[in-house]
Amino acid sequence: MQTGSELVLMSTLATTVISLTISFYLIRVWYRQENRLLTDLPLVFAIAMISNAINLVMIMVPIVGSFTPSMLYFRVRSMVICGSVVPILGLMFQIWLPSLKRHHYKMVFLFLAYWGIIAVFGATQGFIMMMTIPLILASGIVIISTFAVTWKTGRLKEIRSDLLIISTFFSMGSQVLRMQLIATSLFFVPDVLFMISFVMIGLGIINPWYHRDETKREALQDLEVSIPA
């Protein structure tokens, strides 16, 4: 049991560091854009990553402090998780439902209202998880569909859509298994899977292969220019 707790702590700490690193990188990318909008993809994902990092810190605090989180603590953490889902949800509405643009804010508000009511008035942790995790899984399916399109069409070459798709599967699996394994000796497995998903997210978003390919392409272009016809 002690080893499991250590694995949860180490994997959660690693995921927090990765999440913050990605968020700061995305904020930097967004800030360097000439025309910055609050709905730009880098900023949306950065906000989601920061909320996720806060959630992870809230997971670590009881482990380090050796105390059992209260129900109020869990309710607050549930709302923090909502903060990591809502920005992505708004982005997905813009991508998939542009014809309903004037209703996007209402749809996001309804989502927030539902989640808030469940988080505040849910009787048990199990009930809150049962009523909110399906929403996380549904948003994960939409994200997979979105990146599947960008992967097949070759759009968003600056990111690795295939890695982001795989990371979403790991993240969704983590959420599903959390309900099943939370009271077993394998309670640490969801946190390890979640860490793996964020390693893939980091590689997919930062995409060192893209920068390397761009450098090679620019070098070839310079070479072509320097060679007289």
Backbone as CSV, one residue per row, in Angstrom:
resi,resn,N_x,N_y,N_z,CA_x,CA_y,CA_z,C_x,C_y,C_z
1,MET,0.828,-1.203,0.000,0.000,0.000,0.000,0.866,1.258,0.000
2,GLN,1.965,1.205,0.761,2.867,2.345,0.812,3.490,2.615,-0.548
3,THR,3.870,1.528,-1.261,4.448,1.677,-2.589,3.440,2.306,-3.538
4,GLY,2.178,1.900,-3.437,1.130,2.477,-4.274,0.982,3.971,-4.031
5,SER,1.015,4.383,-2.761,0.900,5.804,-2.431,2.091,6.583,-2.987
6,GLU,3.271,5.981,-2.919,4.455,6.638,-3.467,4.344,6.788,-4.985
7,LEU,3.807,5.767,-5.641,3.610,5.847,-7.091,2.613,6.940,-7.447
8,VAL,1.551,7.041,-6.661,0.569,8.113,-6.884,1.241,9.473,-6.731
9,LEU,2.041,9.634,-5.678,2.700,10.908,-5.418,3.689,11.261,-6.527
10,MET,4.520,10.298,-6.924,5.535,10.573,-7.937,4.912,10.840,-9.300
11,SER,3.918,10.034,-9.666,3.279,10.225,-10.969,2.494,11.533,-10.999
12,THR,1.848,11.879,-9.881,1.086,13.126,-9.815,2.016,14.328,-9.876
13,LEU,3.149,14.238,-9.168,4.130,15.328,-9.207,4.676,15.506,-10.624
14,ALA,5.000,14.385,-11.281,5.517,14.453,-12.648,4.479,15.049,-13.599
15,THR,3.229,14.642,-13.439,2.160,15.166,-14.292,1.960,16.653,-14.063
16,THR,2.072,17.099,-12.807,1.931,18.522,-12.494,3.013,19.341,-13.183
17,VAL,4.246,18.874,-13.101,5.363,19.579,-13.740,5.160,19.648,-15.251
18,ILE,4.769,18.526,-15.839,4.533,18.493,-17.284,3.394,19.434,-17.663
19,SER,2.323,19.406,-16.878,1.159,20.240,-17.164,1.519,21.729,-17.115
20,LEU,2.261,22.138,-16.089,2.657,23.544,-15.979,3.620,23.935,-17.091
21,THR,4.534,23.034,-17.441,5.482,23.310,-18.524,4.744,23.542,-19.838
22,ILE,3.780,22.668,-20.115,2.996,22.807,-21.348,2.201,24.112,-21.335
23,SER,1.593,24.432,-20.193,0.766,25.647,-20.110,1.611,26.894,-20.336
24,PHE,2.795,26.964,-19.726,3.658,28.132,-19.916,4.136,28.223,-21.364
25,TYR,4.417,27.077,-21.962,4.829,27.052,-23.372,3.706,27.580,-24.264
26,LEU,2.482,27.143,-24.011,1.348,27.564,-24.830,1.040,29.053,-24.645
27,ILE,1.155,29.546,-23.410,0.948,30.979,-23.170,1.988,31.798,-23.932
28,ARG,3.207,31.296,-23.959,4.273,31.974,-24.710,3.952,31.993,-26.199
29,VAL,3.497,30.843,-26.715,3.117,30.767,-28.132,1.983,31.742,-28.429
30,TRP,0.978,31.763,-27.538,-0.166,32.651,-27.741,0.258,34.122,-27.676
31,TYR,1.123,34.469,-26.753,1.538,35.862,-26.572,2.339,36.356,-27.778
32,ARG,3.041,35.461,-28.436,3.857,35.851,-29.586,3.039,36.022,-30.864
33,GLN,1.769,35.639,-30.836,0.920,35.806,-32.005,0.634,37.292,-32.223
34,GLU,0.512,37.658,-33.477,0.228,39.055,-33.790,-1.190,39.437,-33.369
35,ASN,-2.132,38.584,-33.686,-3.531,38.832,-33.326,-3.956,37.809,-32.275
36,ARG,-4.084,38.257,-31.036,-4.399,37.351,-29.941,-5.878,37.441,-29.592
37,LEU,-6.517,36.268,-29.534,-7.915,36.173,-29.143,-8.033,35.254,-27.933
38,LEU,-9.035,35.475,-27.105,-9.235,34.644,-25.918,-9.670,33.236,-26.277
39,THR,-10.118,33.058,-27.521,-10.561,31.733,-27.962,-9.493,30.996,-28.759
40,ASP,-8.281,31.555,-28.826,-7.206,30.888,-29.560,-6.857,29.557,-28.898
41,LEU,-6.548,28.584,-29.722,-6.278,27.230,-29.219,-5.157,27.180,-28.185
42,PRO,-4.008,27.867,-28.384,-2.949,27.793,-27.362,-3.400,28.287,-25.995
43,LEU,-4.156,29.398,-25.955,-4.600,29.936,-24.666,-5.635,29.025,-24.016
44,VAL,-6.547,28.483,-24.829,-7.581,27.594,-24.301,-6.944,26.379,-23.634
45,PHE,-5.994,25.764,-24.313,-5.344,24.589,-23.748,-4.469,24.959,-22.558
46,ALA,-3.885,26.156,-22.565,-3.070,26.592,-21.427,-3.921,26.727,-20.174
47,ILE,-5.107,27.325,-20.314,-6.013,27.474,-19.169,-6.427,26.106,-18.639
48,ALA,-6.728,25.189,-19.558,-7.112,23.837,-19.151,-5.969,23.144,-18.411
49,MET,-4.739,23.350,-18.883,-3.580,22.726,-18.246,-3.330,23.298,-16.857
50,ILE,-3.516,24.605,-16.698,-3.316,25.226,-15.377,-4.343,24.696,-14.387
51,SER,-5.605,24.591,-14.819,-6.641,24.021,-13.948,-6.304,22.587,-13.576
52,ASN,-5.792,21.850,-14.549,-5.403,20.466,-14.282,-4.265,20.400,-13.262
53,ALA,-3.309,21.322,-13.376,-2.195,21.346,-12.423,-2.690,21.631,-11.009
54,ILE,-3.653,22.554,-10.879,-4.233,22.848,-9.561,-4.901,21.609,-8.981
55,ASN,-5.629,20.888,-9.835,-6.279,19.651,-9.404,-5.255,18.636,-8.913
56,LEU,-4.153,18.525,-9.626,-3.117,17.565,-9.248,-2.465,17.944,-7.919
57,VAL,-2.269,19.238,-7.713,-1.721,19.686,-6.430,-2.679,19.327,-5.296
58,MET,-3.986,19.466,-5.562,-4.984,19.117,-4.538,-4.992,17.617,-4.262
59,ILE,-4.583,16.822,-5.260,-4.467,15.381,-5.032,-3.255,15.083,-4.146
60,MET,-2.155,15.822,-4.372,-0.918,15.555,-3.640,-0.968,16.011,-2.179
61,VAL,-1.679,17.102,-1.923,-1.675,17.681,-0.572,-2.095,16.670,0.504
62,PRO,-3.198,15.918,0.323,-3.567,14.944,1.360,-2.535,13.835,1.536
63,ILE,-1.864,13.459,0.434,-0.861,12.401,0.522,0.340,12.882,1.325
64,VAL,0.817,14.079,1.007,1.972,14.636,1.715,1.606,14.982,3.155
65,GLY,0.402,15.518,3.344,-0.019,15.917,4.681,-0.603,14.797,5.511
66,SER,-0.770,13.638,4.891,-1.289,12.450,5.587,-2.623,12.718,6.281
67,PHE,-3.557,13.280,5.544,-4.894,13.467,6.097,-5.935,13.057,5.071
68,THR,-7.113,12.727,5.559,-8.201,12.309,4.685,-8.985,13.538,4.238
69,PRO,-9.083,13.779,2.917,-9.786,14.971,2.427,-11.256,14.951,2.848
70,SER,-11.762,16.089,3.213,-13.172,16.206,3.572,-14.028,16.225,2.314
71,MET,-15.333,16.127,2.504,-16.250,16.190,1.376,-16.197,17.563,0.713
72,LEU,-16.030,18.606,1.521,-15.917,19.953,0.972,-14.681,20.067,0.080
73,TYR,-13.593,19.465,0.524,-12.355,19.464,-0.249,-12.589,18.803,-1.605
74,PHE,-13.298,17.688,-1.606,-13.594,16.975,-2.849,-14.498,17.805,-3.755
75,ARG,-15.461,18.518,-3.170,-16.361,19.359,-3.973,-15.576,20.466,-4.685
76,VAL,-14.649,21.079,-3.955,-13.827,22.132,-4.560,-12.974,21.556,-5.680
77,ARG,-12.405,20.379,-5.436,-11.569,19.747,-6.460,-12.391,19.395,-7.690
78,SER,-13.638,19.008,-7.492,-14.512,18.705,-8.621,-14.731,19.939,-9.489
79,MET,-14.889,21.110,-8.861,-15.071,22.347,-9.619,-13.798,22.749,-10.352
80,VAL,-12.653,22.447,-9.748,-11.381,22.719,-10.421,-11.263,21.853,-11.676
81,ILE,-11.683,20.589,-11.562,-11.678,19.702,-12.727,-12.578,20.266,-13.813
82,CYS,-13.715,20.812,-13.403,-14.626,21.440,-14.364,-13.914,22.568,-15.108
83,GLY,-13.055,23.300,-14.397,-12.310,24.387,-15.011,-11.345,23.934,-16.080
84,SER,-10.946,22.658,-16.032,-10.063,22.131,-17.076,-10.845,21.602,-18.268
85,VAL,-12.141,21.370,-18.072,-12.975,20.833,-19.155,-13.658,21.944,-19.947
86,VAL,-14.121,22.980,-19.250,-14.918,24.035,-19.881,-14.202,24.746,-21.036
87,PRO,-12.917,25.155,-20.889,-12.266,25.831,-22.026,-12.235,24.958,-23.283
88,ILE,-11.939,23.659,-23.094,-11.906,22.746,-24.242,-13.301,22.587,-24.826
89,LEU,-14.298,22.526,-23.955,-15.683,22.395,-24.406,-16.081,23.589,-25.278
90,GLY,-15.736,24.796,-24.826,-16.048,25.987,-25.616,-15.376,25.964,-26.970
91,LEU,-14.139,25.499,-26.992,-13.412,25.393,-28.258,-14.070,24.387,-29.190
92,MET,-14.505,23.251,-28.638,-15.150,22.229,-29.450,-16.469,22.729,-30.034
93,PHE,-17.188,23.546,-29.255,-18.428,24.135,-29.776,-18.128,24.999,-30.999
94,GLN,-17.046,25.778,-30.923,-16.699,26.650,-32.036,-16.320,25.850,-33.279
95,ILE,-15.642,24.726,-33.073,-15.176,23.930,-34.207,-16.318,23.146,-34.847
96,TRP,-17.145,22.513,-34.006,-18.145,21.586,-34.525,-19.535,22.205,-34.688
97,LEU,-19.819,23.275,-33.972,-21.159,23.877,-34.043,-21.083,25.376,-34.344
98,PRO,-20.419,25.751,-35.420,-20.305,27.186,-35.729,-21.650,27.844,-36.023
99,SER,-22.610,27.062,-36.524,-23.922,27.627,-36.842,-24.698,28.017,-35.584
100,LEU,-24.276,27.488,-34.429,-24.944,27.811,-33.166,-24.102,28.754,-32.311
101,LYS,-23.304,29.568,-32.982,-22.359,30.428,-32.277,-23.034,31.293,-31.223
102,ARG,-24.216,31.820,-31.537,-24.873,32.709,-30.586,-25.403,31.972,-29.360
103,HIS,-25.402,30.633,-29.407,-25.871,29.836,-28.269,-24.725,29.205,-27.480
104,HIS,-23.476,29.429,-27.914,-22.337,28.778,-27.263,-22.239,29.133,-25.789
105,TYR,-22.420,30.412,-25.468,-22.316,30.828,-24.062,-23.406,30.183,-23.216
106,LYS,-24.596,30.052,-23.775,-25.690,29.411,-23.050,-25.367,27.935,-22.794
107,MET,-24.808,27.275,-23.806,-24.475,25.859,-23.671,-23.386,25.648,-22.626
108,VAL,-22.390,26.529,-22.633,-21.325,26.442,-21.627,-21.892,26.713,-20.235
109,PHE,-22.798,27.692,-20.135,-23.420,28.017,-18.839,-24.229,26.827,-18.311
110,LEU,-24.975,26.152,-19.196,-25.752,24.987,-18.776,-24.837,23.877,-18.279
111,PHE,-23.714,23.704,-18.977,-22.727,22.709,-18.557,-22.196,23.044,-17.166
112,LEU,-21.834,24.307,-16.965,-21.328,24.747,-15.665,-22.381,24.590,-14.570
113,ALA,-23.625,24.930,-14.909,-24.706,24.834,-13.927,-24.915,23.382,-13.506
114,TYR,-24.939,22.484,-14.476,-25.123,21.060,-14.165,-23.990,20.557,-13.278
115,TRP,-22.754,20.843,-13.697,-21.591,20.364,-12.936,-21.592,20.957,-11.537
116,GLY,-21.896,22.252,-11.443,-21.896,22.908,-10.145,-22.926,22.324,-9.201
117,ILE,-24.121,22.047,-9.708,-25.179,21.465,-8.867,-24.759,20.081,-8.368
118,ILE,-24.187,19.288,-9.258,-23.734,17.943,-8.865,-22.613,18.041,-7.831
119,ALA,-21.649,18.941,-8.067,-20.497,19.059,-7.161,-20.912,19.568,-5.781
120,VAL,-21.863,20.484,-5.741,-22.259,21.101,-4.471,-23.242,20.233,-3.688
121,PHE,-24.180,19.604,-4.410,-25.251,18.888,-3.717,-25.132,17.362,-3.795
122,GLY,-24.134,16.858,-4.514,-23.942,15.406,-4.573,-23.672,14.845,-3.188
123,ALA,-24.337,13.745,-2.860,-24.250,13.209,-1.493,-22.916,12.540,-1.203
124,THR,-22.351,11.867,-2.188,-21.112,11.125,-1.969,-20.125,11.411,-3.094
125,GLN,-18.863,11.076,-2.841,-17.843,11.231,-3.875,-18.151,10.335,-5.073
126,GLY,-18.588,9.107,-4.776,-18.909,8.171,-5.844,-20.009,8.703,-6.756
127,PHE,-21.031,9.329,-6.159,-22.131,9.874,-6.953,-21.647,11.023,-7.833
128,ILE,-20.825,11.909,-7.264,-20.306,13.038,-8.034,-19.462,12.538,-9.201
129,MET,-18.609,11.558,-8.942,-17.777,11.006,-10.005,-18.631,10.326,-11.074
130,MET,-19.654,9.607,-10.646,-20.519,8.892,-11.586,-21.268,9.859,-12.498
131,MET,-21.594,11.047,-11.981,-22.379,12.002,-12.752,-21.530,12.973,-13.580
132,THR,-20.252,13.076,-13.265,-19.407,14.025,-13.998,-18.388,13.365,-14.929
133,ILE,-17.909,12.195,-14.569,-16.923,11.524,-15.419,-17.464,11.241,-16.817
134,PRO,-18.750,10.857,-16.986,-19.263,10.696,-18.360,-19.121,11.953,-19.209
135,LEU,-19.221,13.131,-18.593,-19.031,14.379,-19.333,-17.581,14.517,-19.788
136,ILE,-16.649,14.099,-18.924,-15.233,14.135,-19.289,-14.971,13.172,-20.435
137,LEU,-15.578,11.988,-20.357,-15.396,10.998,-21.417,-16.000,11.484,-22.733
138,ALA,-17.160,12.129,-22.657,-17.807,12.646,-23.870,-16.943,13.720,-24.527
139,SER,-16.386,14.622,-23.698,-15.506,15.649,-24.259,-14.249,15.010,-24.842
140,GLY,-13.787,13.919,-24.216,-12.624,13.202,-24.743,-12.896,12.613,-26.115
141,ILE,-14.099,12.080,-26.308,-14.469,11.523,-27.610,-14.484,12.613,-28.679
142,VAL,-14.994,13.790,-28.314,-15.024,14.903,-29.267,-13.604,15.355,-29.603
143,ILE,-12.737,15.391,-28.595,-11.337,15.774,-28.828,-10.663,14.773,-29.752
144,ILE,-10.909,13.476,-29.517,-10.334,12.452,-30.379,-10.807,12.645,-31.816
145,SER,-12.096,12.913,-31.994,-12.654,13.118,-33.329,-12.012,14.328,-34.003
146,THR,-11.814,15.396,-33.220,-11.221,16.613,-33.778,-9.801,16.372,-34.252
147,PHE,-8.987,15.749,-33.405,-7.601,15.516,-33.779,-7.471,14.413,-34.837
148,ALA,-8.456,13.524,-34.915,-8.456,12.527,-35.990,-8.614,13.222,-37.342
149,VAL,-9.463,14.260,-37.372,-9.661,15.029,-38.607,-8.391,15.783,-38.977
150,THR,-7.769,16.465,-37.978,-6.553,17.229,-38.281,-5.405,16.303,-38.669
151,TRP,-5.406,15.082,-38.130,-4.366,14.106,-38.466,-4.536,13.628,-39.903
152,LYS,-5.756,13.291,-40.275,-6.014,12.767,-41.613,-5.896,13.841,-42.695
153,THR,-6.266,15.065,-42.359,-6.242,16.138,-43.354,-4.895,16.861,-43.417
154,GLY,-4.032,16.588,-42.443,-2.722,17.238,-42.442,-2.738,18.653,-41.905
155,ARG,-3.847,19.064,-41.290,-3.908,20.388,-40.690,-3.198,20.386,-39.337
156,LEU,-2.915,21.579,-38.837,-2.216,21.717,-37.555,-0.931,20.886,-37.533
157,LYS,-0.099,21.095,-38.556,1.139,20.327,-38.648,2.102,20.644,-37.508
158,GLU,1.894,21.795,-36.842,2.786,22.165,-35.752,2.592,21.291,-34.511
159,ILE,1.522,20.484,-34.471,1.330,19.547,-33.368,1.219,18.131,-33.914
160,ARG,1.443,17.155,-33.052,1.300,15.748,-33.437,-0.079,15.270,-33.008
161,SER,-1.027,15.341,-33.934,-2.405,14.958,-33.622,-2.507,13.498,-33.209
162,ASP,-1.673,12.632,-33.805,-1.737,11.206,-33.470,-1.391,10.967,-32.004
163,LEU,-0.374,11.676,-31.498,-0.002,11.521,-30.091,-1.090,12.067,-29.170
164,LEU,-1.744,13.149,-29.586,-2.811,13.716,-28.774,-4.014,12.777,-28.724
165,ILE,-4.259,12.067,-29.808,-5.342,11.080,-29.814,-5.028,9.949,-28.830
166,ILE,-3.805,9.427,-28.903,-3.404,8.345,-28.006,-3.449,8.810,-26.549
167,SER,-3.002,10.044,-26.301,-3.006,10.568,-24.928,-4.421,10.665,-24.378
168,THR,-5.379,11.005,-25.248,-6.771,11.101,-24.804,-7.313,9.741,-24.396
169,PHE,-6.930,8.696,-25.121,-7.338,7.343,-24.742,-6.797,6.978,-23.362
170,PHE,-5.528,7.310,-23.113,-4.947,7.035,-21.803,-5.667,7.826,-20.715
171,SER,-5.976,9.093,-20.995,-6.662,9.936,-20.016,-8.063,9.410,-19.723
172,MET,-8.794,9.022,-20.775,-10.132,8.483,-20.582,-10.082,7.166,-19.812
173,GLY,-9.100,6.329,-20.146,-8.935,5.071,-19.418,-8.640,5.305,-17.956
174,SER,-7.871,6.353,-17.677,-7.566,6.708,-16.288,-8.837,7.057,-15.517
175,GLN,-9.732,7.829,-16.156,-10.969,8.229,-15.494,-11.896,7.041,-15.250
176,VAL,-11.989,6.159,-16.235,-12.853,4.980,-16.090,-12.339,4.061,-14.991
177,LEU,-11.025,3.799,-15.010,-10.443,2.885,-14.029,-10.429,3.475,-12.621
178,ARG,-10.446,4.798,-12.527,-10.421,5.422,-11.198,-11.632,5.003,-10.375
179,MET,-12.781,4.930,-11.023,-13.996,4.507,-10.318,-13.915,3.042,-9.917
180,GLN,-13.273,2.224,-10.772,-13.219,0.794,-10.524,-12.138,0.391,-9.517
181,LEU,-11.030,1.150,-9.509,-9.866,0.726,-8.721,-9.624,1.548,-7.464
182,ILE,-10.443,2.572,-7.225,-10.179,3.499,-6.120,-10.134,2.797,-4.760
183,ALA,-10.868,1.711,-4.602,-10.914,1.013,-3.311,-10.119,-0.289,-3.333
184,THR,-9.240,-0.470,-4.321,-8.456,-1.695,-4.441,-6.972,-1.392,-4.257
185,SER,-6.167,-2.453,-4.272,-4.723,-2.281,-4.131,-4.079,-1.686,-5.380
186,LEU,-4.843,-1.586,-6.473,-4.339,-1.018,-7.725,-4.810,0.427,-7.911
187,PHE,-5.096,1.102,-6.805,-5.628,2.462,-6.864,-4.681,3.439,-7.546
188,PHE,-3.387,3.086,-7.635,-2.389,3.986,-8.208,-2.358,3.939,-9.742
189,VAL,-2.949,2.907,-10.358,-2.877,2.717,-11.811,-3.440,3.916,-12.582
190,PRO,-4.624,4.450,-12.218,-5.149,5.605,-12.965,-4.198,6.801,-12.984
191,ASP,-3.496,7.034,-11.881,-2.572,8.170,-11.827,-1.367,7.947,-12.732
192,VAL,-0.900,6.707,-12.801,0.221,6.389,-13.698,-0.208,6.555,-15.153
193,LEU,-1.407,6.080,-15.488,-1.920,6.241,-16.846,-2.089,7.716,-17.193
194,PHE,-2.541,8.498,-16.215,-2.730,9.928,-16.434,-1.395,10.606,-16.708
195,MET,-0.352,10.175,-15.995,0.981,10.727,-16.223,1.456,10.402,-17.642
196,ILE,1.238,9.164,-18.075,1.634,8.769,-19.427,0.906,9.617,-20.469
197,SER,-0.379,9.870,-20.216,-1.148,10.680,-21.167,-0.551,12.077,-21.298
198,PHE,-0.046,12.637,-20.189,0.500,13.988,-20.245,1.888,14.022,-20.856
199,VAL,2.631,12.933,-20.724,3.907,12.843,-21.444,3.639,12.915,-22.949
200,MET,2.615,12.203,-23.403,2.264,12.217,-24.819,1.712,13.571,-25.245
201,ILE,0.932,14.205,-24.361,0.415,15.537,-24.671,1.574,16.520,-24.847
202,GLY,2.550,16.445,-23.937,3.702,17.334,-24.038,4.458,17.145,-25.345
203,LEU,4.705,15.889,-25.703,5.401,15.608,-26.959,4.568,16.039,-28.162
204,GLY,3.238,15.816,-28.059,2.363,16.156,-29.187,2.252,17.649,-29.406
205,ILE,2.207,18.434,-28.335,2.043,19.881,-28.469,3.370,20.575,-28.773
206,ILE,4.405,20.234,-28.028,5.711,20.863,-28.277,6.293,20.388,-29.604
207,ASN,6.085,19.108,-29.922,6.416,18.526,-31.223,7.829,18.884,-31.695
208,PRO,8.847,18.330,-31.068,10.223,18.638,-31.492,10.513,18.206,-32.921
209,TRP,9.791,17.210,-33.429,9.992,16.751,-34.807,9.641,17.844,-35.804
210,TYR,8.580,18.585,-35.512,8.136,19.651,-36.419,9.208,20.731,-36.542
211,HIS,9.764,21.151,-35.423,10.784,22.191,-35.453,12.026,21.705,-36.191
212,ARG,12.373,20.438,-35.989,13.526,19.883,-36.679,13.286,19.847,-38.185
213,ASP,12.073,19.428,-38.582,11.734,19.375,-40.000,11.735,20.767,-40.611
214,GLU,11.226,21.760,-39.859,11.210,23.126,-40.361,12.622,23.654,-40.552
215,THR,13.523,23.310,-39.619,14.911,23.749,-39.727,15.565,23.163,-40.967
216,LYS,15.295,21.866,-41.207,15.847,21.223,-42.392,15.292,21.862,-43.664
217,ARG,13.987,22.168,-43.650,13.351,22.756,-44.826,13.938,24.132,-45.116
218,GLU,14.140,24.944,-44.070,14.711,26.262,-44.262,16.148,26.170,-44.770
219,ALA,16.891,25.172,-44.261,18.266,24.991,-44.704,18.311,24.622,-46.186
220,LEU,17.381,23.756,-46.606,17.324,23.372,-48.012,16.951,24.556,-48.893
221,GLN,16.009,25.386,-48.416,15.615,26.562,-49.178,16.786,27.526,-49.322
222,ASP,17.551,27.720,-48.241,18.722,28.602,-48.317,19.762,28.046,-49.278
223,LEU,19.885,26.714,-49.300,20.843,26.078,-50.181,20.447,26.284,-51.645
224,GLU,19.141,26.154,-51.920,18.644,26.333,-53.266,18.874,27.770,-53.752
225,VAL,18.707,28.715,-52.816,18.903,30.111,-53.189,20.372,30.400,-53.476
226,SER,21.270,29.760,-52.722,22.687,30.029,-52.861,23.283,29.382,-54.097
227,ILE,22.610,28.373,-54.677,23.129,27.681,-55.863,22.672,28.431,-57.102
228,PRO,23.575,28.939,-57.922,23.161,29.679,-59.118,22.491,28.765,-60.134
229,ALA,21.508,29.277,-60.826,20.783,28.479,-61.814,21.655,28.243,-63.047
